[in-house]
Amino acid sequence: ISLAVFFAKPQAFAAFDNWIYASDNDQPWNPRTLEEAKAKAAELIGPDKYDAAREDPRVEEYMQKSIETYGLTVDNTGNSLPRLSHGSRWVSPELNEAEDLIKILNDSLGLPKP
């Protein structure tokens, strides 16, 4: 649904993304139902555009590429979707402090230290 919104009306994506993850009560996150998400998407981009966007082949292509990328990052234990990627470099750090992240960025990705 999010991809359909993005491809149909990119300027509406932020509003949809903010809504889908927003809290409507004291909970940190209020999961939306599928029907609520569809209705919000249609509200933001228009019902006709939403119906057309659901059939946009780019949605399926993007999903397949994401699934393929995930499959390439799983190690032999079934773990390790990378938390960071840069070009063809993937980093799966276990971070405890900001200094750990800085070291990983420097060592693994060749980024300069601040």
N, C-alpha and C positions, 0 to 999 in steps of 0.2 A: 504494500500500500504506500509506504514511504517513497519507494522508487517511482511508483506511478505519479505521485504528487511531484516529485523532483523533475521527472522528464516532461510532464505536462505543463508545469508552471514553476520553474526553479525559484522564483521569488516567494512562493508560498511554502517552500520546504521548511524554512526556519520556524514559521508559525506552527506547522504541523508537528515538527520535531519537538518544539517547546511544549505543545499541548500533550503529545503522547507520553512525555515523561514528567509532566507536572503533577504536583500533589494538590488534590482538592480538599484535603482534610489534614489531620495531624500526622498522617503517615508520610514517610520519606518519598514514597512513590505510589501512585494509584493506577494499577494496571487497567488498561482500557480493554473493552471487549472488541471482538472483530467487527461487530456491527457498529459500535461507536466509532471505531477508526475509519470504517468505510464512509459513514455519515459525515465525519469531520472532513475527510478528504474531498468528498463531493461538495461540501459547503465551501471549502477554500478554493477549489479549482473549477467548480461547476459540475453538475451531474453528467452532462454529455462528455466533457473533457475527461472526467474520471473514468467513465465507461470505456472511452477510447484508449486512455492511458493504460488501463489494465491489459489491453491487447498489444501494447507497444513491445516489439521484439527486444528492445534494449533492456527491458526489465528482466526477461529470462536470460539474456546474454550476461548481464551483470551478475545475476544470481549464480549462474554456472561458473563464471570466472571466480567469484568469491569462494564457492565450494571447492573449486580446483586449487585455489591458493591455500585454503585451509588444509586440504589433503596433503599438499606439499610440505606443510610445516609441522605435521604430526610426527613425533619421533616413534621409535619402536615400542615405547611403553604406552602410546596412545595419548601422550601429553604434549603440550608445548605450542599452542598457538602463540606466535610471537606478539609481544606487546609493542615492539618497535620495529619498523622496517624503513629502509632507506635504499632505494634502487633495488639491487639484487641481494642486498645484505639484510639478514633477519637476525634480530636479537631477542632472546627469551630470558630476560633477567629476573632474578629474584631480588627485589629491591627492599631495603630496610630504611635507607636514608638518602637524602638528596645527593650526598657525596658518592654513593654507589652508582646512581644514575649518571652523574658527571663522568665517573671513571669508565663506565660502559660506553657512553657516547664517545668519549675520547679514544678508548682502546678499540672498540669494535667498528665504529663508523668513521673514525678519523677526524671527529669534530674537535675544534680547539677548546681548551679549558677556559672558563670565564676569568 
